[in-house]
C-alpha cells in the first residue's frame, strides 16, 4: 500500500498544477489557526465546534467566511489568511 496521494484542483485549469505539500507542524501550540467557512449549509456549525476545541487548548483561532460557495474566496480573504495564519482548515458541511 502506498502513502502517496494525488490532489486534484477543481478549478478550470486545463493542466493540473503541481504543488508541493507543505510539512505539517508537529504541534499547533503557539500557532494561529485560520478556519475558513466556504458558505455551505451548516459549515459554520462544524467550525464552531472546531474553534471551541482549539480555544480550549489555548490555540489562537481566526475565522473567515466566503461570501458564496460557488466562487473561490475573494483575494482579500486569501491574503488575510496568508498573512494572519500559520495554518488553515476549511470547513465543509451540508
JOGI-V223616 format. One record per residue. BURIAL is # if it has 16 or more other ideal C-beta (glycine too) atoms within 10 Angstrom, else .. D_FIRST is the distance of its C-alpha to the first C-alpha in Angstrom with 2 decimals. Layout:
BEGIN
BURIAL,D_FIRST ; BURIAL,D_FIRST
END
This chain:
BEGIN
.,0.00 ; .,3.80 ; .,6.75 ; .,9.17 ; .,11.35 ; .,14.25 ; .,17.44 ; .,20.30 ; .,23.91 ; .,25.96 ; .,29.18 ; .,31.11 ; .,29.89 ; .,30.08 ; .,27.36 ; .,24.34 ; .,25.14 ; .,22.83 ; .,22.89 ; .,21.35 ; .,20.05 ; .,22.47 ; .,21.47 ; .,21.61 ; .,24.70 ; .,24.53 ; .,27.08 ; #,29.10 ; .,32.28 ; .,34.88 ; .,33.05 ; .,34.32 ; #,31.89 ; #,32.64 ; #,32.08 ; #,32.35 ; #,33.52 ; #,32.94 ; #,35.78 ; .,33.91 ; .,35.70 ; .,35.02 ; #,32.85 ; #,35.63 ; .,35.44 ; #,31.78 ; #,32.53 ; .,35.64 ; .,33.57 ; .,31.13 ; #,34.26 ; .,35.90 ; .,33.06 ; #,32.87 ; .,36.65 ; .,36.85 ; .,34.75 ; .,37.08 ; #,34.74 ; .,36.69 ; #,35.83 ; .,37.09 ; .,36.99 ; #,36.99 ; #,37.31 ; #,37.08 ; .,40.22 ; .,38.36 ; .,34.91 ; .,35.47 ; .,35.83 ; .,33.99 ; #,35.36 ; .,38.69 ; .,38.84 ; .,40.82 ; #,38.06 ; .,35.41 ; .,37.78 ; .,38.54 ; #,34.91 ; .,34.35 ; .,37.48 ; .,37.64 ; #,34.08 ; .,31.49 ; .,28.61 ; #,28.58 ; .,27.19 ; .,27.79 ; #,28.76 ; .,28.15 ; .,29.76 ; .,31.83
END
